[in-house]
Amino acid sequence: MHSNLIVARMAPESTADVARIFSAFDSTDMPHRMGTRRRQLFSFHGLYFHLQDFDGDNGGTLIEEAKTDPRFIRVSQDLKPYIDAFDPATWRTPADAMAQRFYSWESA
C-alpha cells in the first residue's frame, strides 16, 4: 500500500464543509479510478491533514491521470474556499504540500 499525507491550513470551523465535499466526491467512482483505498481527514490547530492510502505503489500515477476529469477539477475548486497552502510562498503544485515519510513500521 502507498500513502500520501497532504498538509495545509484550514479554519477549524470548515471541517463539516470539507467533509461534505469529500463525501460527495467519494460517493462517485473517482476514488476507484485513482486507486484510493482509504481517505482520512484530520485537523489540528488550524492545520489540515489529508491521509490517502492507495492499493499498490501507483497512487501518484493514477492521480495524475485523473487530474483532467471534470469531477477532480470540481472538487479542487470546491475546496479552495476552505483549504489554504501551508506555505503560499513556496506552493507550486500539490506535491509541495505532501509530507515526506521518514519512518515506517508494519506488524508482521
Protein Blocks (a to p, Z undefined) as FASTA:
>chain_A
ZZddddddddfklmmmmmmmmmmmmmmmklmmnopabdcdddeehiacdddddehjllmm
mmmmmmmpmklmmmmmmmmmmpccfblmlpmbfklmpccdfbdcddZZ
